[in-house]
Amino acid sequence: MLAKNLISDVVTAARSSEKGRKILNSMDVYRVSHLPVVDDGRYLGLVSDKFIYDLNLLNQPIGQEIEKLDTTHVHEEQHIFEVGILMYKLKLSVMPVLEATHTYLGAITLYDLARRFARYFSLQEPGGVVVLEVNETDYSLSQISQIIESNDTRVLSFFMNKLPGTHTLELVLKLDKEELSPVIQAFMRYDYNVKGIYLDHSMLNDLYQDRYDQFMKFMNI
């Protein structure tokens, strides 16, 4: 998925001649805190609500402070991951998209990005989610996939997050079934730390009862 395919069909750019108050009203309508400033197809920068308040531009055209605008942008062929990372790092609610010649094409909103991510990673598909914690040195995607697929289940999407200050990886697995008891039990047999399970509560109760019964049998030996 490329930036040009993520452009909002709702958000319109501001002009440098517009006063801060009008731009803030537009931000309220679009439910964003940033807007691109564009004159005749030429991208001038990104204005934020904070910028308008800090420079007291409520009743002044933002063009009088145009050189102070943030010129952050992405190009039309950049991948959705690059767009997401940049918006996250810079805490932007809107990302301008430019052609190779720097002509303004449109803007991507945080809402558009989140909606596309949900579709891109099958988050709206039926199924359950399993969260594992593994040590970096023990991580094997092939083994995890084998465990899942050997229980007649498929991985729809996969996320990895290294926990800060540790050698521990958090793995989030979206699977294509809601009945995940066999998969969870298999992970436990392989000594995986199952940190979280998101599925029907009745299934979880059966799983916990099974683990409790096994523990009681062990205590009776």
JORAPE-V38665 format. One line per field, one symbol per residue. phi: phi as a letter, one per 40 degrees, with the letter a starting at -180 (. if undefined). burial: 1 if it has 16 or more other C-alpha atoms within 10 Angstrom, else 0. A space follows every 50 residues. Layout:
BEGIN
phi = ???
burial = ???
END
This chain:
BEGIN
phi = .bdccbcccbcbccbccccdccccccccccfbbbacbbbfgccbibbbcc dccccfbdbbccccbcccccbdabcdcccdccccccccccfbcabcbbcc cgccbibbcccdcccccdccbfccccibbbbbbbcdcccacccccccccc bfbbccaabbaccdgbbbbbbbbcbcbccbdcccccccccgccccabbac ccccdcccccccccccccccc
burial = 00110111001111110111101101100001111111000011111110 11000011011110000010011111001100110110000111111100 00011111110110011000011000111111110000000001001100 00111101000000000111111111111111111110000101001010 000100100000000000000
END
